[in-house]
Amino acid sequence: MSARPVRASAVALLATLAALGAVLLPAPSAQAAGRTVEGGRLDWGIKSSFQSYVTGPVAKGGFKLKSGAATAGGSLFRFHSASGSYDPDGGSLEASFSGGVTFQGHQKADGTYELDMSVSRPTVKISGGSGTLYADVSSKAKEGGAVTTVSQVPFAKLNLGGVDMKGGGSPVALANVPATLTDQGAKAFAGYYAAGAQLDPVSLSVDVKAAAAPPSPSLAPSASTPADSPSPQAAGQFTDAAVDWGVRRTFREYVSGSIGQGKWELADGAQDGGALFRFPQGKGAYDGAKGTLDAAFAGSVHFTGAHLDLKLAKITAKVENGKGVLSADVTTGTDTKPAVPLVEFDAKGLTTAGGLATLAEAPATLTEGGAQAFNSIYKAGTEMDPVSLAVALDGTAKLPALPNLGSTATPPAPAPPAAAQPAASSSNTGLYAALAVAALVLAGGATFLTLRHRRKNRTPGEAPATPAPGPGAEAPAGPADGTSDSSDSPGPSGGDGAAPRG
């Protein structure tokens, strides 16, 4: 049995599941059309074999996340902060997500890359039982190196398998929807794959705001009174501030992975933005003319796991002469070291506009003190996650929004078929969750069968699955499926396209 029939079987199972969902969905109730989508996430690997090729021994490349995108699981990218609309009567959905990922490989002597492609702002549009995923795509041609940038190109066709989108509540969720590359998507993909190529399945969950009640005449607003103007601040002082920092992506993946078997906990007001942690309630002083900042923030993050107990608290940021230092109290076990300089970051981009002083995604490197805080699993100078700062200089300024991942429903525990029947409800939330779990189980089984087949028939030149990195080793440049499937790689033997030169 070849890998392709197994993959086709997996798609067929998912399509059957989707059709089952269409049968089980309750009839649409009388609900207002055009409700607002606000918050949510989309998880998509784009194409796992492409990831493996880019990060593998031929392309020797990697990927970079941008605009708050994160990784989620083995080879998924998480896009955030959904916005758009949903019509429960007609079953149409339009949801646009923030974040992006750039793939680079085949580095040349001048430091540029022959393979250079980015995908950002995925948007899912569903209407009349059919769906399409759009995206902003920038790619470099294999021949000649010309760069093409296309906004919201119809990139992938979504196979909804007859799912009826009518009558949904909140959140509206879809799991493991099969996706295939469109003609326009193939061109935007710089020809690495042909139209019709199977892409990774798409999962999403979006929050839908309840329909607004019509205003009551008796509640009409009275004559307004002049609003109190914000009180002036003392020279150099500010009203609020936040610093966003994810520590290090591969460290988080190690902690939550099969080797670290751990987790992190946020306390004292810290917030989780998916790809980053926000430490809020900043207090201190800022001098825009001199470009200096001295701020202390609330919140802490505590990493625990196998042979790991690390807590970072009382975060501070200091900026002077275009350079910044992020420090924290570091607790390992029962030992606490105060005000340890963790990372240095480039602060030349700190600017003031509209009552805000901001610095977005400034490159950061580990200090000697930071290396010691991490028990020398990373060396001083190691690239860490970028640092973002926002300082509200008056009472009217609002800090940038944290990436909004939407509601998180607790997956139901596996149960016998009789117990798994959804309860009657005006909301489809529970049903969608049950379908999502079932889809994941089916997809997991299909993945197991595929990997089992690959291992049994591995050719002499095929690399074994890559083990998860330990905390003392550098993690791979990007998530990969750990296999080298010649029938699906972007190389000459694959049939989907031609490998880039280099």
Disulfide bonds with the S-S distance in Angstrom:
none
